[in-house]
């Protein structure tokens, strides 16, 4: 790890009311009618788990608009039940890989012809969003609550199909861990979690990489290359897209042939939580699937906990080699989201989270979890998921701590998060030592979690 830089003076610190107002303004500015783009310059489309967080934030403003976000996403669902990680905005051509590169509708009969989508998934936070929207509707008018209930009923078959897809096609052996085909599917694209498996990804000699839109979009911010995955990493990312396209996005083929196949413990833990949240919705509204959802939650909780060490810290599994990949990244705290740890290991895991190796590092501008521990040789305070602090992941840990009964730790993280977000910039991620905003800004999901935390 490089020497710790001096703390940066905060140019602006907003009151909490001002922060909430500015966050709502950001979401309104990024609204395209029936979807909210993740960030206009860098991410001019809809991303799956971004949409879930955006819906959580929008629920504090309008439950109807929050539901529209999820309806738009689920409207791009594949016939298999898969919810794609990108829904492309018609007319936006600057982002790569774009719809022509994915060619999902052309090569796979299960993909929709319109709208164009990617052929990957992202973590299934949508069930959490549905629960939050229904809770927010309690404080709304009777008409708004009725509308929310009826629209949730209408989307219920799609939500169940999504969860069945994950349970059946992404865990065909029933191990209780979801398979991912690409680091992008984890949401933590270039995390050190994937360094070892990516080492075995070798693009074909004839493969020609495409232009990187991310560096161009962030160029005006300065230092873009230092904040993003390297060119060498990006070639591997691009090659995996090509491999998946050659497999025609068929899960049975992908599970046998792709050169990246990981059991992702964090995505699995989020699936546990989403199943439990949807089960409470089903029970409240008299919808089908309660026992099925609880069964999924139990199965995947067992899978997550079987990877946890004596301190409760969890691990991924390389399905190509059988190797357990235990890295000091934020994913290790997955059991705080899935629940189920015995009291001793839960206490040990919370103590790890608040230690100097994580949130308690004395040099941090805000006592929040970095994406990679600063004690790791792989830590980089500015490079994407290799060190910076990400507000949506902070939100997940706060929520998980509250569900686990760790209210004091959750409150401390909430206060630190609100202090970080009081700059009003709503950056994609933040430098843990200086507090400097990094990546795209304003980022919709950052504004969204600010609204929810403030509520």
Secondary structure, 3 states (H helix, E strand, C coil): CCCCCCCCCCCCCCCHHHHHHHHHHHHHHCECCCCECCECCCECCEEHHHHHHHHHHHCCCCHHHHHHHHHHHHCCCCCCCCCCCEECCCCCCCCCCCHHHHCHHHHCCCCCCCCCECCCCCCCCHHHHHHHHHHHHCCCCHHHHHHHHHHHHHHHHHHHHHHHHHHHHCCCCCCCCEEECCHHHHCCCCCHHHHHHHHCCCCCCCCCCCCCHHHHHHHHHCCHHHHCCCHHHHHHHHHHHHHHHHCCCCHHHHHHHCCCCEEEHHHHHHHHHHHHHHHHHHHHHCCCCHHHHHHHHHHHHHHHHHCCCCCCCCCEEECCCCCEECCCEHHHHHHHHHCCCCHHHHHHHHHHHCCCCCCCCCCCCCCCCCCECCCCCCCCCCCHHHCCECHHHHHHHHHHHHHCCCHHHHHHHHHHHHHHHCCCCCCCEECCCCCCEECCCCCHHHHHHHHHHHC
